Each structure stands twice: as structure tokens, then as C-alpha cells.
Amino acid sequence: MRYKKDIVYIGLGANLRQLPYSNTIKVLESVKKRLFKVGLRIIHSSNYWQTYPIPFANIPKFINCVVKCLIIKKKANNPYALLKSIKSLELEIGRKKIFFDISRIIDIDILDYRGEVINNDLILPHPRMHSRKFVLFPMKTVARNWKHPVNNKKIDFLITKIKSNQILVEK
């Protein structure tokens, strides 16, 4: 049996296509296959969720998912090293950091790392995950009983507190 200390939750999102991928879901599938390079093995993946960007109506819709991963290599055994590896993977896929543009080929976020609370150069759990339907709905499918490490609230409770009208469509 694996313990919480071995589990990492990763959020994946994208809204731009990139060759050789014909659609955004293929980009996300490629990323999921590459997570082993950063020392993670997916043990459960949510379905894909389509999100309409708010308030940016003039950009493509986002596709998001959450994966529950097992730490399998030493290089993922430290959240800072894992973050560095994930950012390298984003660059490898083709992400360019443009601060004024919300669109992206890939966005990989550490949502929860072993239930740890870190609040310095890296903030864990992800500082905005509790207010994002596009994170919580997919997270609920891979970790129904997960509790936020800071406020100790379950996903269902956190979802009821989100005031956003953002529409999600499970794909």
C-alpha cells in the first residue's frame, strides 16, 4: 500500500495547439506520457474538462485535467526539484512565458505535494486551487476524499464556496 507521502497531484491545462499535435487533448496526452521523465507515475487521471476562459472571450477554450501520481524517482522526491523538472518539461513541449497572454500550449502545476504546506519560493498546496472549478472538479474524480492541507476542507465544500459562473464541460 502506498502512503500519502508518496502522492503528488498535478494539474494540466492547455488552450493552444502545437505541431505535431492536431488538438489540445493530444498535447495533454503527450505530457501525461512524459511525466515519468520528471519522476512520476500516473496512478489515476481525471477526464478532460473544457473551460470557457473568463473574462477573455477572444481566446480558445481551455482543456484541463488532474492526475494523481506516485513518486517513483529520487529527482521527484523534493518539491523544488520536481518544479524545476516540470518547468523544463513545459519548455520542451513548447511553452513560452509571455506574461500578458493567458493562452498557453501547456501549463503544468503541482497542486498538492504529499499534503505538505510550503510558503516561500514555492507555495503548496497551489495557492489558487481552492477557488478554481477547473481544478476541483477533475481533482474530485481522482481523489474524492482529498482535504486541503491548509484549511482541512473537502473538495465538495470548496466547490460550494466558488462564486464564479465559469462553465465546465466534461469531455
N, C-alpha and C positions, 0 to 999 in steps of 0.2 A: 504494500500500500504506500502511495506517495503522500507526503505531508504538505501542508500549506507552504512550508518553507521552500518547496521545490517549484511552486506555481507562479507564473507570470501571466498577466492579461495584457494583450496587445490590441490596440485599435488600429484598423487600416481604413484609409479613405482615399478617394481619388475622384476627379471630375474631368480630367483631360486624357485624351488618348495619345499614345505614342507608338510609332512604328517600332517593332513589327507587330504590335498588338492591334487588333481590329476593334476592340472595345475596352471599356474601363474594367469590366469584370476580368478580362484576360490579364490585365495588368495586376490586379489584386491576386489572382490565382498564381501568377508568376512570383509575386512577393511571398506568398504563403509557402511555395516550394523552396524559396531561398532562405527562409528563417533558420534552417539548420546551420547555415553558414555563420550565424551570429550565436549559435549555441543553444537553440531552442528546438523542441519538437512539439508540433501541434497535437494536442490530445482531444480538442473539441473546437469546432468552428461554428459560428452563427451563420444563418443565411445572410444574403446581401440585402441591404436596406437602401432604398433610394430616397434622397432628401432634396427638397427644393431649397436652394440657398436663399436665406433671408438676411438682409434686405436686398441682396444682389440678384435681381430678376434677369439680368442680362448675361449671366454666365451659365454654363452647363450644370445640370443636376449632379449631386454627389452620390456615389455608391460607397457604403460603409459596411464593415463587419468587425466583429471582435473574435479573437482567437485566444483560447486557453492553452497555455504552453507549459511544458516541462523543461526545466533547465537540465541540459544534457552535457554541456561542456563547460570547462572551467572559465572560459572567457565570458560566459554569461552569468557567472557566479558573483558578479559585482554590478550594481545598477549603473554606475558611471561608465564602466567598460561596455556594458550592454548598450547604453545610449549612444556611445561613440560608434559602436558597430552598426547600430540601426541607422544612424545618420550617414554612415558610409554606404550602406545598402541603398538608402534613398538616392544618393548621388549616382550610384551605379545604375539604378533604374532610369535616372534622367531628371530627377528633381532639381529645380533651380530655385534658390531662395530669392524671391522678389517680394519685398515687404508690402508693396502697395497692391499686390494682386492676390486675391483669395484662391484663385484657381490653382490646381496642382496636379501633377502626374501621379504623385504618391505622397501620402502622409502616413507615417508610422509612429504611433505614440505608445509609450509604456503607460498603461492605465493604472496598474497595480503590480508592484513587485514584492512578492512574498508577504503582502499585508504590511509592509514597512511604511513608516511615516518619515519622510525626509523633507527638510525645508531649508535648503541653501541653494547651491548652484543648480541642483536638480530638485524638483518638487514632486513628491509622491505621497499619496496617490495623485494622479493627474489633477491639477488644480481646478479644472472646469468640468470634469467628467460628470459630477453630480447634477449639473444643470443642462446636460445635453441629451436630448431624446435619442439622437443618432448614436450615442454610446450606450445608454442604459437599456434600450430595447434589445439590441443584439447581445449585450452583456447578460441580460436576464436569461437568454436561451442557452448560454454556456455555463452559467453559474447562478442558478435560481436563488440560492440561499446566501449569496455573497453579501457581506456587510462592508460599508465604507469604513476604512480603518481609522478615520479621524472622528466622524460623528456617530459611528456604530449603528447606522441606519441601513435597513434592507433596501434593495432596488425598488420594490413596489412603492415604498414610502417616498423615496427620492423622486420617482416618476410623478407622483401626485403633486409634488411641490413645484414642478416646472410650469411656468405660466405661458411659455411660448406656444404659438399656434402652428409651429412647424409641422408639416405633414410628412409622415413616413409611410413608405410602401414597401412591404417585404417582397423581395423578388424570388 
